[in-house]
Amino acid sequence: MKDAAILANLPSASYRRAWISRIYDHDGAADGEGGTVSWLALARAVGLDDAEVLSERAVAPGTRFAVDAYVTFARTRPWIEAVASSLTELFGPPVMTARVAAIIEKYPWIDRSGLAYFEKRIPLAQRDAESALSWVLREATTPDVERRCVEALRFKCDVLWCILDATALASGVFK
């Protein structure tokens, strides 16, 4: 939904053609490849049921609130700010690489095929970040727009922290 909101606000067909790949990456293609299918394979690999995951009943309220705020941000802010907010992906590939290695080491019972979501996402995140960064560098031509792009990235970091905090709280990490 976030990517569709950004897509709808992009100023040119060439930008829209580039951005739409994110929707296929996250939702998957009509042939059932990638996206949600890969995410559900990860869920099954750790013992979760597809129907339960898809129901979203276990999503922490703070996580739902943060995600809804991010979708609203993408829908209502100027496109350049919404694109800039996605630049957290600049840091994603090394984090995901470390995450996969840690999962393999610490949780050997997880079916390795379930990690395909992260393994596929690493090069996609790198591609997406490079594309978004080039757009922001090209289009953020005034100090005010540059400042708003930095604020958008800070907002996205806050969203991610809220998701982590809500997940930790719901998981009993904080008591």
Backbone as ProteinMPNN parsed JSONL, in Angstrom:
{"seq_chain_A": "MKDAAILANLPSASYRRAWISRIYDHDGAADGEGGTVSWLALARAVGLDDAEVLSERAVAPGTRFAVDAYVTFARTRPWIEAVASSLTELFGPPVMTARVAAIIEKYPWIDRSGLAYFEKRIPLAQRDAESALSWVLREATTPDVERRCVEALRFKCDVLWCILDATALASGVFK", "coords_chain_A": {"N_chain_A": [[0.825, -1.196, 0.0], [1.965, 1.21, 0.756], [3.921, 1.555, -1.229], [2.274, 1.709, -3.468], [0.945, 4.083, -2.924], [3.055, 5.92, -3.098], [3.784, 5.459, -5.759], [1.493, 6.446, -7.084], [1.86, 9.144, -6.763], [4.143, 9.867, -8.111], [6.039, 11.86, -10.439], [6.508, 11.222, -13.141], [6.297, 8.98, -15.967], [8.533, 7.358, -16.301], [9.651, 7.251, -13.732], [7.49, 6.01, -12.418], [7.419, 3.519, -13.75], [9.81, 2.438, -12.864], [9.394, 2.347, -10.068], [7.236, 0.621, -9.714], [8.164, -1.963, -9.655], [8.722, -2.493, -7.017], [6.279, -3.079, -5.873], [5.646, -5.538, -7.062], [7.802, -6.955, -6.028], [7.198, -7.02, -3.283], [4.492, -7.87, -3.072], [4.444, -9.986, -4.777], [4.34, -11.781, -7.909], [1.841, -12.499, -10.452], [2.158, -15.169, -11.013], [2.633, -16.3, -8.612], [5.141, -16.126, -7.574], [7.679, -15.016, -5.349], [7.561, -12.149, -3.055], [4.757, -12.068, -1.005], [4.402, -14.832, -0.969], [6.997, -15.781, -0.462], [7.364, -14.63, 2.05], [5.433, -15.973, 3.559], [6.508, -18.526, 3.378], [8.745, -18.215, 4.988], [7.425, -17.764, 7.423], [6.164, -20.285, 7.768], [8.491, -21.809, 8.009], [9.334, -21.196, 10.545], [7.379, -22.287, 12.029], [4.84, -21.13, 11.995], [1.384, -20.657, 11.104], [-0.085, -20.23, 7.918], [-2.691, -19.051, 7.613], [-3.053, -17.824, 10.092], [-0.964, -15.939, 10.091], [-1.679, -14.376, 7.842], [-4.067, -13.349, 8.782], [-3.345, -11.339, 10.476], [-3.834, -11.029, 13.174], [-2.036, -11.246, 15.274], [-0.45, -9.034, 15.12], [1.181, -6.454, 16.74], [-0.42, -3.725, 18.441], [1.017, -1.275, 18.464], [2.757, -1.658, 16.352], [0.961, -1.859, 14.198], [-0.087, 0.751, 14.302], [2.225, 2.286, 13.726], [2.884, 1.386, 11.145], [0.562, 2.115, 9.751], [0.805, 4.883, 10.012], [3.058, 5.317, 8.463], [2.147, 4.546, 5.904], [0.187, 6.507, 5.557], [1.831, 8.768, 5.562], [3.29, 8.312, 3.171], [1.221, 8.551, 1.374], [0.349, 11.178, 1.66], [2.402, 13.082, 1.743], [4.727, 15.106, -0.195], [6.019, 13.551, -3.158], [8.846, 13.328, -3.313], [9.678, 13.401, -0.676], [8.463, 11.097, 0.316], [9.82, 9.17, -1.184], [12.405, 9.686, -0.256], [12.111, 8.81, 2.355], [12.288, 6.11, 2.077], [14.935, 5.54, 2.054], [16.074, 4.221, 4.162], [16.634, 1.739, 3.332], [19.176, 1.814, 2.369], [20.793, 0.912, 4.364], [19.902, -1.595, 4.765], [20.773, -4.056, 3.303], [23.376, -4.984, 4.463], [22.514, -5.421, 7.096], [20.458, -7.298, 6.783], [21.961, -9.4, 5.727], [23.612, -10.032, 7.917], [21.583, -10.733, 9.668], [20.462, -13.058, 8.49], [22.687, -14.782, 8.683], [22.908, -14.919, 11.488], [20.446, -16.072, 12.162], [20.717, -18.599, 10.971], [22.839, -19.578, 12.497], [21.904, -19.404, 15.215], [19.37, -20.526, 15.231], [19.097, -23.324, 14.216], [17.085, -25.139, 13.652], [15.261, -23.963, 11.995], [13.858, -24.226, 8.844], [15.939, -23.94, 6.183], [15.166, -23.127, 3.609], [13.148, -21.365, 4.087], [14.359, -18.965, 4.528], [14.679, -17.717, 2.161], [13.236, -15.422, 1.566], [14.626, -13.253, 2.808], [17.139, -13.619, 1.629], [16.595, -13.144, -1.068], [15.687, -10.566, -0.861], [17.879, -8.977, -0.218], [19.59, -8.176, -2.543], [17.557, -6.811, -3.902], [16.812, -4.745, -2.166], [19.147, -3.274, -2.193], [19.217, -2.453, -4.887], [16.827, -0.929, -4.92], [17.415, 1.08, -3.046], [19.601, 2.386, -4.211], [18.41, 3.421, -6.522], [16.39, 5.114, -5.426], [18.02, 6.886, -3.97], [19.436, 8.127, -6.05], [17.363, 9.538, -7.273], [16.58, 11.294, -5.216], [18.935, 12.772, -4.835], [19.067, 13.989, -7.339], [16.658, 15.457, -7.479], [16.224, 16.917, -5.114], [16.839, 19.928, -4.805], [16.983, 22.285, -3.415], [17.78, 23.925, -0.293], [15.588, 23.735, 1.463], [14.017, 21.577, 0.474], [15.934, 19.557, 0.656], [16.231, 19.489, 3.47], [13.64, 18.657, 4.211], [13.663, 16.117, 3.081], [15.607, 14.852, 4.634], [14.277, 14.976, 7.076], [12.144, 13.293, 6.438], [13.425, 10.841, 6.173], [14.306, 10.564, 8.789], [11.811, 10.372, 10.044], [10.966, 7.863, 9.012], [12.873, 6.227, 10.237], [12.043, 6.559, 12.878], [9.546, 5.293, 12.669], [10.407, 2.651, 12.219], [11.752, 2.168, 14.654], [9.547, 2.314, 16.383], [8.131, 0.047, 15.546], [9.965, -1.966, 16.265], [10.059, -1.551, 19.065], [7.348, -2.029, 19.757], [7.091, -4.687, 18.975], [8.993, -5.922, 20.611], [7.859, -5.385, 23.125], [5.391, -6.751, 22.897], [6.376, -9.29, 22.692], [7.35, -9.844, 25.166], [9.857, -8.939, 25.874], [10.283, -6.542, 27.182], [9.345, -6.003, 30.433]], "CA_chain_A": [[0.0, 0.0, 0.0], [2.873, 2.352, 0.798], [4.525, 1.732, -2.549], [1.221, 2.149, -4.381], [0.709, 5.498, -2.643], [4.172, 6.659, -3.688], [3.638, 5.298, -7.207], [0.431, 7.333, -7.549], [2.293, 10.539, -6.673], [5.378, 10.117, -8.864], [5.778, 12.871, -11.466], [6.766, 10.835, -14.534], [6.113, 7.569, -16.307], [9.783, 6.614, -16.083], [9.741, 6.987, -12.292], [6.465, 5.022, -12.074], [7.845, 2.214, -14.255], [10.868, 1.938, -11.977], [8.88, 2.113, -8.711], [6.241, -0.454, -9.665], [8.827, -3.228, -9.342], [8.645, -2.695, -5.569], [4.991, -3.721, -5.577], [5.811, -6.946, -7.422], [8.751, -7.554, -5.081], [6.576, -7.231, -1.977], [3.244, -8.624, -3.192], [4.645, -11.147, -5.63], [3.786, -11.71, -9.263], [0.636, -13.301, -10.66], [2.506, -16.591, -11.031], [2.836, -16.751, -7.238], [6.564, -16.061, -7.24], [8.197, -13.897, -4.558], [6.704, -11.365, -2.193], [3.991, -12.675, 0.078], [4.663, -16.274, -0.969], [8.275, -15.962, 0.235], [7.157, -14.263, 3.454], [4.708, -17.082, 4.182], [7.454, -19.647, 3.503], [9.518, -17.917, 6.197], [6.539, -18.005, 8.563], [6.048, -21.742, 7.927], [9.791, -22.338, 8.438], [9.47, -21.019, 11.998], [6.274, -22.969, 12.681], [3.597, -20.368, 12.001], [0.345, -21.068, 10.174], [-0.367, -19.201, 6.907], [-3.944, -18.345, 7.898], [-2.834, -16.961, 11.257], [-0.12, -14.819, 9.656], [-2.472, -13.521, 6.954], [-5.137, -12.688, 9.541], [-2.714, -10.199, 11.157], [-4.333, -10.926, 14.55], [-0.934, -11.149, 16.232], [0.311, -7.794, 14.933], [1.09, -5.595, 17.922], [-1.083, -2.457, 18.142], [2.003, -0.243, 18.148], [3.251, -1.934, 15.002], [-0.112, -1.467, 13.28], [-0.153, 2.209, 14.303], [3.411, 2.804, 13.034], [2.76, 1.072, 9.718], [-0.489, 2.99, 9.211], [1.372, 6.236, 9.929], [3.967, 5.351, 7.317], [1.33, 4.535, 4.688], [-0.41, 7.84, 5.463], [2.918, 9.652, 5.17], [3.563, 8.091, 1.748], [0.054, 8.987, 0.613], [0.023, 12.596, 1.806], [3.563, 13.97, 1.622], [5.246, 15.189, -1.563], [6.646, 12.297, -3.591], [10.278, 13.299, -3.035], [9.819, 13.058, 0.741], [8.109, 9.683, 0.465], [10.945, 8.408, -1.728], [13.531, 9.844, 0.682], [11.864, 7.992, 3.551], [12.654, 4.722, 1.783], [16.392, 5.403, 2.052], [16.534, 3.299, 5.205], [17.111, 0.55, 2.633], [20.625, 1.92, 2.174], [21.43, 0.173, 5.447], [19.262, -2.896, 4.857], [21.493, -5.262, 2.874], [24.299, -5.581, 5.443], [21.754, -5.863, 8.263], [19.791, -8.55, 6.419], [23.004, -10.422, 5.598], [23.961, -10.43, 9.291], [20.394, -11.377, 10.251], [20.391, -14.418, 7.96], [23.775, -15.564, 9.303], [22.566, -15.148, 12.895], [19.335, -17.035, 12.215], [21.275, -19.92, 10.665], [23.658, -20.007, 13.635], [21.184, -19.496, 16.488], [18.117, -21.266, 15.089], [19.339, -24.325, 13.168], [15.86, -25.882, 13.392], [14.466, -23.278, 10.966], [14.087, -24.731, 7.493], [16.763, -22.97, 5.458], [14.441, -22.593, 2.45], [12.315, -20.257, 4.549], [15.139, -17.728, 4.546], [14.755, -17.187, 0.794], [12.7, -14.058, 1.557], [15.708, -12.318, 3.094], [18.21, -13.777, 0.653], [16.159, -12.455, -2.288], [15.448, -9.154, -0.573], [19.149, -8.246, -0.091], [19.926, -7.416, -3.763], [16.455, -5.918, -4.253], [16.919, -3.553, -1.318], [20.279, -2.501, -2.702], [18.742, -1.827, -6.126], [15.835, 0.084, -4.583], [18.075, 2.188, -2.355], [20.409, 3.139, -5.19], [17.483, 4.152, -7.376], [15.785, 6.193, -4.639], [19.059, 7.874, -3.663], [19.723, 8.92, -7.25], [16.253, 10.468, -7.47], [16.636, 12.336, -4.189], [20.076, 13.642, -5.153], [18.734, 14.744, -8.547], [15.469, 16.303, -7.347], [16.251, 17.768, -3.909], [17.758, 20.962, -5.289], [17.0, 23.474, -2.554], [17.999, 23.555, 1.115], [14.322, 23.36, 2.108], [13.661, 20.216, 0.052], [16.929, 18.678, 1.275], [15.877, 19.366, 4.889], [12.436, 17.832, 4.307], [14.061, 14.736, 2.769], [16.271, 14.33, 5.835], [13.21, 14.767, 8.061], [11.382, 12.114, 6.018], [14.232, 9.673, 6.539], [14.241, 10.48, 10.256], [10.479, 9.855, 10.349], [10.963, 6.424, 8.738], [13.64, 5.59, 11.318], [11.145, 6.532, 14.035], [8.572, 4.234, 12.397], [11.066, 1.362, 12.445], [11.949, 2.02, 16.106], [8.235, 2.008, 16.979], [7.836, -1.357, 15.242], [10.834, -2.78, 17.118], [9.611, -1.433, 20.45], [6.055, -2.705, 19.904], [7.334, -6.126, 18.859], [9.674, -6.342, 21.836], [6.883, -5.343, 24.21], [4.439, -7.831, 22.689], [7.098, -10.564, 22.86], [7.758, -9.989, 26.546], [11.234, -8.5, 26.107], [10.147, -5.532, 28.231], [8.306, -6.428, 31.403]], "C_chain_A": [[0.861, 1.249, 0.0], [3.462, 2.609, -0.577], [3.501, 2.176, -3.583], [0.91, 3.628, -4.17], [1.823, 6.356, -3.245], [4.056, 6.63, -5.209], [2.623, 6.295, -7.767], [0.864, 8.795, -7.568], [3.546, 10.864, -7.483], [5.093, 10.982, -10.092], [5.998, 12.432, -12.914], [6.552, 9.339, -14.729], [7.386, 6.78, -16.046], [9.977, 6.319, -14.603], [8.725, 5.915, -11.886], [6.859, 3.627, -12.55], [8.927, 1.614, -13.367], [10.287, 1.544, -10.614], [7.956, 0.903, -8.638], [6.882, -1.805, -9.357], [8.775, -3.523, -7.846], [7.346, -3.393, -5.182], [5.066, -5.207, -5.918], [6.748, -7.644, -6.439], [8.074, -7.902, -3.763], [5.306, -8.074, -2.043], [3.415, -9.921, -3.964], [3.977, -10.943, -6.988], [2.562, -12.616, -9.357], [0.928, -14.795, -10.656], [2.793, -17.15, -9.638], [4.275, -16.708, -6.782], [6.857, -14.823, -6.378], [7.206, -13.31, -3.575], [6.072, -12.122, -1.054], [4.233, -14.179, 0.169], [5.955, -16.576, -0.211], [8.14, -15.655, 1.719], [6.441, -15.396, 4.191], [5.592, -18.318, 4.322], [8.338, -19.447, 4.731], [8.671, -18.193, 7.435], [6.386, -19.508, 8.822], [7.352, -22.341, 8.458], [10.01, -22.183, 9.937], [8.261, -21.564, 12.743], [4.971, -22.2, 12.747], [2.67, -20.854, 10.893], [0.034, -19.919, 9.205], [-1.605, -18.378, 7.265], [-3.777, -17.392, 9.076], [-2.002, -15.737, 10.876], [-0.938, -13.849, 8.803], [-3.591, -12.785, 7.679], [-4.647, -11.417, 10.226], [-3.202, -10.015, 12.592], [-3.219, -10.711, 15.564], [-0.081, -9.895, 16.053], [0.084, -6.892, 16.149], [0.421, -4.269, 17.554], [-0.108, -1.338, 17.782], [2.591, -0.418, 16.763], [2.214, -1.5, 13.976], [-0.196, 0.057, 13.167], [1.014, 2.806, 13.507], [3.317, 2.567, 11.525], [1.691, 1.948, 9.073], [0.01, 4.424, 9.065], [2.29, 6.356, 8.721], [3.2, 5.353, 5.993], [0.685, 5.906, 4.483], [0.631, 8.864, 5.016], [3.167, 9.536, 3.664], [2.434, 8.62, 0.874], [-0.073, 10.512, 0.586], [1.197, 13.561, 1.637], [3.992, 14.074, 0.161], [6.067, 13.94, -1.906], [8.118, 12.223, -3.221], [10.543, 12.951, -1.569], [9.496, 11.587, 0.975], [9.229, 8.792, -0.063], [12.135, 8.488, -0.777], [13.337, 8.979, 1.927], [12.272, 6.534, 3.323], [14.162, 4.491, 1.853], [16.94, 4.633, 3.255], [17.059, 2.018, 4.56], [18.598, 0.634, 2.291], [21.374, 1.056, 3.184], [20.916, -1.257, 5.551], [20.106, -4.091, 4.463], [22.502, -5.806, 3.879], [23.582, -6.093, 6.693], [21.067, -7.195, 7.959], [20.795, -9.691, 6.268], [23.4, -10.939, 6.98], [22.807, -11.171, 9.946], [20.278, -12.823, 9.779], [21.463, -15.295, 8.597], [23.452, -15.886, 10.76], [21.432, -16.152, 13.037], [19.853, -18.445, 11.973], [22.069, -20.452, 11.861], [22.821, -20.299, 14.875], [19.929, -20.359, 16.432], [18.252, -22.331, 14.0], [18.098, -25.149, 12.817], [14.985, -25.219, 12.324], [14.854, -23.829, 9.6], [14.761, -23.634, 6.671], [16.028, -22.359, 4.259], [13.537, -21.425, 2.829], [13.043, -18.926, 4.561], [15.269, -17.098, 3.165], [14.22, -15.763, 0.715], [13.827, -13.05, 1.757], [16.81, -12.402, 2.044], [17.86, -13.091, -0.669], [16.049, -10.953, -2.066], [16.749, -8.348, -0.543], [19.507, -7.512, -1.39], [18.815, -6.454, -4.19], [16.51, -4.633, -3.444], [18.057, -2.661, -1.795], [19.879, -1.757, -3.98], [17.785, -0.676, -5.824], [16.471, 1.304, -3.938], [18.886, 3.028, -3.329], [19.523, 3.981, -6.094], [16.89, 5.349, -6.626], [16.814, 7.282, -4.327], [19.367, 8.734, -4.881], [18.609, 9.93, -7.511], [16.322, 11.62, -6.475], [17.784, 13.298, -4.478], [19.788, 14.521, -6.368], [17.656, 15.8, -8.287], [15.472, 17.238, -6.134], [17.274, 18.879, -4.138], [17.772, 22.241, -4.466], [17.254, 23.031, -1.115], [16.714, 23.113, 1.815], [13.919, 21.927, 1.731], [14.653, 19.218, 0.638], [16.591, 18.428, 2.742], [14.659, 18.467, 5.058], [12.729, 16.367, 3.981], [14.76, 14.094, 3.963], [15.229, 14.056, 6.922], [12.371, 13.535, 7.72], [12.13, 10.833, 6.379], [14.231, 9.481, 8.055], [12.889, 9.922, 10.695], [10.43, 8.341, 10.14], [11.759, 5.673, 9.791], [12.795, 5.503, 12.582], [10.079, 5.445, 13.876], [9.191, 2.871, 12.703], [11.33, 1.123, 13.928], [10.64, 1.682, 16.803], [7.859, 0.548, 16.748], [8.681, -2.273, 16.128], [10.376, -2.745, 18.569], [8.302, -2.181, 20.681], [6.22, -4.223, 19.853], [8.002, -6.652, 20.119], [8.706, -6.386, 23.007], [5.903, -6.509, 24.102], [5.075, -9.196, 22.914], [7.582, -10.798, 24.286], [9.192, -9.605, 26.844], [11.271, -7.448, 27.206], [9.043, -5.986, 29.166], [8.073, -5.364, 32.415]], "O_chain_A": [[0.541, 2.233, -0.667], [3.498, 3.75, -1.039], [3.833, 2.944, -4.486], [0.639, 4.347, -5.132], [1.553, 7.402, -3.835], [4.212, 7.658, -5.868], [2.864, 6.914, -8.803], [0.299, 9.598, -8.309], [3.964, 12.021, -7.532], [4.037, 10.857, -10.713], [5.702, 13.198, -13.831], [6.618, 8.55, -13.786], [7.314, 5.632, -15.607], [10.429, 5.228, -14.254], [9.046, 5.017, -11.108], [6.654, 2.651, -11.828], [8.949, 0.403, -13.148], [10.659, 0.506, -10.066], [7.9, 0.23, -7.609], [6.21, -2.702, -8.848], [8.784, -4.689, -7.449], [7.327, -4.209, -4.26], [4.6, -6.044, -5.144], [6.513, -8.792, -6.063], [8.341, -8.956, -3.186], [5.068, -8.903, -1.165], [2.618, -10.847, -3.818], [3.158, -10.042, -7.17], [2.286, -13.401, -8.45], [0.054, -15.599, -10.333], [3.149, -18.319, -9.491], [4.596, -17.207, -5.703], [6.35, -13.732, -6.643], [6.157, -13.891, -3.298], [6.758, -12.74, -0.24], [4.266, -14.738, 1.265], [6.006, -17.512, 0.586], [8.733, -16.339, 2.554], [6.805, -15.737, 5.317], [5.444, -19.077, 5.28], [8.645, -20.408, 5.437], [9.154, -18.795, 8.394], [6.469, -19.951, 9.967], [7.326, -23.272, 9.264], [10.775, -22.938, 10.538], [8.119, -21.339, 13.945], [4.072, -22.587, 13.494], [3.118, -21.39, 9.88], [-0.096, -18.77, 9.626], [-1.568, -17.149, 7.225], [-4.301, -16.279, 9.056], [-2.31, -14.622, 11.296], [-0.892, -12.638, 9.02], [-4.018, -11.717, 7.241], [-5.438, -10.521, 10.522], [-3.002, -8.948, 13.173], [-3.427, -10.071, 16.595], [0.908, -9.716, 16.763], [-1.052, -6.608, 16.53], [0.666, -3.739, 16.47], [-0.386, -0.54, 16.886], [2.89, 0.561, 16.079], [2.553, -0.844, 12.991], [-0.358, 0.593, 12.07], [0.817, 3.722, 12.708], [3.636, 3.451, 10.73], [1.89, 2.466, 7.974], [-0.329, 5.103, 8.096], [2.297, 7.379, 8.038], [3.561, 6.079, 5.067], [0.642, 6.41, 3.361], [0.343, 9.726, 4.187], [3.244, 10.546, 2.966], [2.672, 9.083, -0.242], [-0.549, 11.076, -0.399], [0.982, 14.752, 1.408], [3.648, 13.206, -0.641], [6.722, 13.356, -1.042], [8.599, 11.153, -2.848], [11.527, 12.28, -1.259], [10.179, 10.911, 1.746], [9.55, 7.772, 0.546], [12.796, 7.483, -0.519], [14.31, 8.473, 2.486], [12.568, 5.813, 4.276], [14.616, 3.354, 1.722], [18.148, 4.418, 3.351], [17.843, 1.292, 5.172], [19.211, -0.38, 1.958], [22.452, 0.536, 2.895], [21.435, -2.047, 6.339], [20.161, -5.065, 5.213], [22.49, -7.01, 4.136], [23.999, -7.091, 7.283], [21.09, -8.111, 8.781], [20.504, -10.826, 6.644], [23.509, -12.148, 7.186], [23.02, -12.126, 10.693], [20.021, -13.717, 10.584], [21.183, -16.422, 9.006], [23.696, -17.003, 11.217], [21.456, -16.992, 13.936], [19.478, -19.38, 12.681], [21.981, -21.634, 12.195], [23.009, -21.331, 15.519], [19.473, -20.865, 17.457], [17.587, -22.244, 12.969], [18.074, -25.797, 11.771], [14.064, -25.85, 11.805], [16.033, -23.886, 9.251], [14.215, -22.545, 6.492], [16.249, -21.193, 3.932], [13.202, -20.593, 1.985], [12.409, -17.871, 4.6], [15.904, -16.054, 3.018], [14.688, -14.973, -0.105], [13.972, -12.109, 0.977], [17.351, -11.381, 1.619], [18.736, -12.519, -1.32], [16.291, -10.164, -2.979], [16.726, -7.148, -0.817], [19.714, -6.299, -1.341], [19.091, -5.405, -4.772], [16.279, -3.549, -3.98], [17.937, -1.436, -1.798], [20.171, -0.571, -4.13], [17.907, 0.411, -6.39], [16.106, 2.437, -4.252], [18.853, 4.257, -3.266], [19.853, 5.127, -6.397], [16.891, 6.468, -7.139], [16.504, 8.471, -4.413], [19.54, 9.946, -4.753], [18.881, 11.057, -7.925], [16.146, 12.781, -6.844], [17.615, 14.513, -4.373], [20.22, 15.673, -6.417], [17.733, 16.909, -8.815], [14.778, 18.255, -6.143], [18.426, 18.777, -3.716], [18.5, 23.18, -4.79], [16.973, 21.887, -0.76], [16.743, 22.221, 2.663], [13.52, 21.152, 2.601], [14.253, 18.138, 1.074], [16.656, 17.291, 3.21], [14.636, 17.612, 5.942], [12.104, 15.473, 4.551], [14.527, 12.924, 4.266], [15.289, 13.034, 7.604], [11.935, 12.814, 8.617], [11.528, 9.861, 6.835], [14.162, 8.352, 8.54], [12.821, 9.098, 11.607], [9.914, 7.614, 10.988], [11.358, 4.583, 10.2], [12.824, 4.49, 13.281], [9.747, 4.754, 14.84], [8.574, 2.037, 13.365], [11.155, 0.006, 14.416], [10.619, 0.855, 17.715], [7.332, -0.112, 17.644], [8.169, -3.247, 16.679], [10.311, -3.782, 19.229], [8.156, -2.885, 21.68], [5.567, -4.951, 20.599], [7.625, -7.704, 20.636], [8.733, -7.329, 23.798], [5.617, -7.178, 25.095], [4.391, -10.15, 23.285], [8.163, -11.843, 24.579], [9.704, -9.896, 27.924], [12.163, -7.45, 28.054], [7.938, -6.311, 28.731], [7.242, -5.532, 33.308]]}, "name": "protein", "num_of_chains": 1, "seq": "MKDAAILANLPSASYRRAWISRIYDHDGAADGEGGTVSWLALARAVGLDDAEVLSERAVAPGTRFAVDAYVTFARTRPWIEAVASSLTELFGPPVMTARVAAIIEKYPWIDRSGLAYFEKRIPLAQRDAESALSWVLREATTPDVERRCVEALRFKCDVLWCILDATALASGVFK"}
